[in-house]
Amino acid sequence: MTRNSASFQAGSRLEKLTLYRLCVPLWTPYRLAFGPVENFDTIIVEAVDAQGNAGVGEATVLTGYTDETIEGSWRAARQFAAELIRHDGASATSAITRLGMKFPFTATAFGTALEMLAGSELLQLPGVATVPLVGLLQAKNEDAMRMEFQQLLDAGYRTLKVKVGFDVARDTEMLKSVQRVVQGRARIRIDANQGYSAEQGMAFARALDPVGIELFEQPCAAGDWDAHLAVARVSPVPMMLDESIYGLADIEKAAALKAAAYIKVKLMKLVTLDALVQAITRIKALGMQAVLGNGVACDPACWMEACIAARHIDNAGEMNGFLKARAPLLRERLVFRNGAIVLDPGYRARLDMENIERYRVDSLVCTPRAAQAASS
């Protein structure tokens, strides 16, 4: 059933909220400056109305990237579900917004589930769409890089991401190897994941050869704008902010400070699809370029981000987390072909309960009757 409202309809009531806490293993560890990631700690929210329509939302919590932790987010999600089940459309939206002030990732699981339940047009494509993705080049020595790069090239990737932020000297030499291997056949994105101090970031930037490099992402800690600006002033390549950006106020600040040419946005930090589109629109209006996508997300969130990217983004998407996970959470697999997600307009996002059960750590079913009995 298709509905036109982008938010849970006024007067509508939820029949059931089901929450799943999952630990989803990855094919290979995802190496970041603050440590390797071997599993995705994921919360899935499924919202069902009285007519049996369902919406699904995801929050995958990465310790070190966000202040949220999986334990705190799961606790907050359980408490909030008992509150949300008693709300109708308008008040549900307000309640999710309030939750998002402290727990944006957690709130996104609820907000997007209700948007999908309401039949958000942002998830309905007029035809087949193709969203190119960034590929991850993780090899450290040049021979291994050549093999991995050729595999990525054969798979259709034309933009690569390389992780730095570990050690300036080693990172610098590693990047030179990457440039020798790539030889202009793909764009290179460098991501430090907040791993450098201002001095380290400046030293790395000064050593950069800009050939083939599209951008340099988040060298310093999210809240240390002065450190980032120090690096930006000496960088020969465009800068991108990621961890520093949680909403429109951060986007406005980045523009006012001339801190970056690119701003990366992720659905899980913005709570709703509507807010994500607003952020992308504002980034463009301020003369910057938006990059969209979450490399630490399962297929529900990657699908939603790809739907937005298909209409609003003109560069490689970073919603490639679903390729890292050992198994999908949705029954209909996302199609990956020639370095891109291929979106079918008739796609239906329904949970694969076999995999949900396989990776389930905990779960909660909340109904209006149960919530009322618990509060009485």
N, C-alpha and C positions, 0 to 999 in steps of 0.2 A: 504494500500500500504506500503510495507516494503522497506526502503532505508538503505544503509549501513553506511553512514557518521554519526559520533557522534556529529557533529556540523552542524549548518545551512549551506547548500551547497553553495559554491561559485557561484555567478550569480543568485541565487534564490532570489525571491522577496516576501515580505509579502503582502497579499491582505487585511488583516484586523487584528487588535489587539483589543480585548475586555478586559477591566479591570473591575473587580468587587471588591468593598470593602464590606466585610461582618462582621457581629457580630453574631458569632455562639454560642448559649448557651450550657453550659455543664450540664450533668446529676446531678453532685454534685460539689461544689466548690473544686478546686485543691489547697490545702494549701501549700504555699511556705514560706521561711523565710522572703521574702520581701512583703508578702501579699497574700490573697486568690485570685485565678483566677476563675471568674464565667462565662466568655465568651472568646472565641478566636477571636481576632481582626485579620482578615485574608484578604489578597489580593490575588485574583486569576487572572492569565493572561491566556487568550486563544489566541493563534496565529494560523492564517489560511493562507495557501498559495493559489496560483491561481488555483491549482488543487482541492481545497477543503479539503486537508489534514489539520488536526488540532493537535495542541500540547497544553498541559495544564501545568501550573506551579503555585506554591503556595509560599506565604510568610505569616507566622503568626508571628506577632510582639508582643513580651512580654516585656512590660515596666519593667525595673529593671534588666532584663537579658541582654539586649542589649542597646546600646546608641540610637538605632532607636526608634522612636515613631510611632504609627499608623498614626497620623496626618502628621508628616514629611515624612513618607514612602509613604503615599497616594499622597501627593503633588509631591514628587519626581517621583513616578511611572507615574502620569499623564503627567508630563513634558517630561519624558524619552520616553514614548510611541510615542509622536509626532516626536521625533528624530529617534527612532528605525525604524519606518514604512518606512523611506526613505532609509534605508541601505539595501545592499545585504548581502550575507552570511558572507564573511570575515570581512567586516567592522562592521557588526552587532555584531559579537563575540568580537571585540575590544571595541566597545561601551559598551557592557555589563560588560566587565572586568573593564573598567574605573568607571562605576557606582558602581561596587562592592567594590571599594576602600573606599567609604564613606557609601554606603548603601548595605551591603552584603546580608541581608535578602531580600530586595526589588529586588536586581539584580538576586537573585536565582529564583524568580518567572519568570523572563524573560528568564534567561539562560536555565532552565530546560524545559520551554515551547518550546524553539527552538530545544533543544536536542530531545525531544519527536517528534516534527514535522519532524526532520531529520531522524527519525527511529533509534535512538540510540540502538545499540546492547546490551547495559547495561540494557535495559528494556525488553529484549527478552530472556526468559528462555527456555532451551531445553526441560524441562519437569516439572512436578509438583514439587514444592519446599515447604518446611516447615520451617518457621523461628520462633523459640521459643521467647516468649516475657517475660519481667519482669512485675510482678504484683505489684500494689501499695497497701501497708498496711497502712491505715490512722487512724485506731482506736487508742485511747489514753489510755483507761483503759483495764485491762487484760481480763475481761470477754468479752468485745466487741471485743478485739483482737482475742480471741479464735474462736468466731463466724465468723469474717471476714477472718481469716486465713484458716479456714476449707472451706469456700466458694472458696477462691483462690486455695486451694489445689484441691478441687473437679473440679474446672475449668481447671486444668492441669498445673498451674504455679509451677515452681520449682526454680525460682529466684524471690526474693521480694525486693522492694525498700521501705525504711523508711526515712522520712524526719525529719531532725534535724536542728540545727541552730537557735533555738528560745531562749532557756534558758539551760545552761549547766547542771545544777542539774536535771531539769525535763527531759531533753533529755536523760541523763544518766540512770535515773530510767526507763524511757519509753523503752529504748533499752534493758535493762535487762528483762523487761516483755516480749518483743518480743522474746528474746532468749529462755525464759522459755516456751513460747507458741510454737515456731517453733520446738525446740528440734532436730535440725539437719535435718529436713525433707525438707528444702529448703535453698538455699544460701541467704544471706542477704547483700544488698547494702545500705550503709548509705550515704545520700546526704544532705549537709548543705547549698547548694545554696548560698555560700559566706556569710553566716550569722554570722560567728564568727570573732572576732579579733584573733591575734596570741595567746594571753594569754588564751582566751576562748577555742580556738581550741586545744591548748596544754593540757589544763585541761581536756577537753572531751576525747582526745586521750589517756591520761594517765589512765583514768578511764575505758577504754575499756577492755572487755574480748573478745579476738579474736575468740572465738569458734563460728563457723558458719558464720563468716563475710567474704564476698568475697573482699570488698573494701570500702574505705571511700572517698567520692567525694567532691571536691572543698570546703574546710572548710572556706577559707578566700577570700577577694575581688580579682577579676580577675587580676588586675594589681599589686597586692601586692605579688610578688614572694617570698620576704624574709619571710613574714608571713607564707605562705604556706610551705616553706622549714623548718621553725621552728617547725611546726606541724608534718611534714613528719619525722623529725629526732626522734621524740618521739613516733610515732604511731606504735602500734604492728600489724597493718594490712596494706595491700597495699593501696597506695594512687591513686586517679584518678583525673585528671584535666579535666574540662569541659569549664566553662566560660572563662578561660584563653587562650583557644585554638581557633584561627581563621584561621590559615593557616600553611604552612610548616615552616615558621620562628619560630612560637610558639612551634611547635612539636620539632624542632631542639633544641630550648632553653630548653625545658623540659628534653630532653635526656641528654644534656650537663650538666645540673644541677643535674641530677639524682632525679628529682622532683616527678616522678610518675612511677608506674609500669603499669598503665592503662591510656590511653588517650581516651576521648570520643569525637567523631566527629558527626557533624550534617550537613545534606545537606544544610540547610538554611544559614550556615555561610561560605560555600565554593563555592557557586554560580553555579557550574555545577556538574553533575554526574562524568564527567571525573576527575575533581579536587578532588572529594571525594575519588575516587578509588586511586588516586595518594597519598593522605594523608594516607589512610589505609596502603598502600604498604610501605610508608616511616616509619610509626610507627612500623611496624613489622621488617623492616630492622634495626631499631635502638634498637631492643631488648625489645620493649614494646608491650603491647596488646591493640588492638583497640576495643572499645565499640561503637556501632552505634545506633543512634535513638533519636527521638525528641518526648518527651511527651506532647509538646505544638504544635501540628500540626494536621491538618485534614487529611482525607484519601488520597488526591493526593500525598502529601509529604511522608506520611507513606508508601504508596505503592511503591514509588520510592526507599525509603531507604530499604525496605524489599527486593526489587530486587537486590540491591547491597549486602545486608547482606547474601542472599542466596548463593552467590558465594565467599564472602570474609571474613565473620565473623563466629566465632565458639563459641560464647557465647550468652546469652539472649539479644535480641534486646530491645531497649527502644522506638521504634516507635509505642507507644501505644496511642497516642493522639486521634486517630480516635475512640477509645472506650470511650473516655470521652465526645465527642461531641454528642449532642442530635440527630443529623441526619447527614447522609453522604452528601458529595458534588458531589460524582460520582454516575452515574446511576447504575453501577454494584457494589454491595456491596462487600467490602473485606470480605473474609471468615476467621472467627476466630473459631478455633476448638482445643480443648485439649491444651489450653495455648499457641497457636501459630497462626500466619498468614499462611494460606495455599494459595499458589500462583499458579494459573492456567496459563500455558504458552499462552493460547489464550485470556487472559484478555485484555479488551479494556477500557481505561480510558476516559470516556465521561462524561461531566458535567450533573448533575441532575438539570435541570433548575427550577423545582418546588421549590427545597430547596434553590437554589441560590437566587431566587426571595424572598423567605420567609425571608432570613437573610440579604438581600441586604440593605446596607446603602447608597451606591452611585455606579455609574458605568460610564464607558466611552467607546465609540466606536471610534477607530481611523483608518482611511483609508489613503492611499497615497494622494488621491485627497483632502480630508479634511485638511491634514497636509500642503499640498502645498498652499491651499487657505488661511490658517491661517497665513502662513509665508510671503505671498505676500502683 
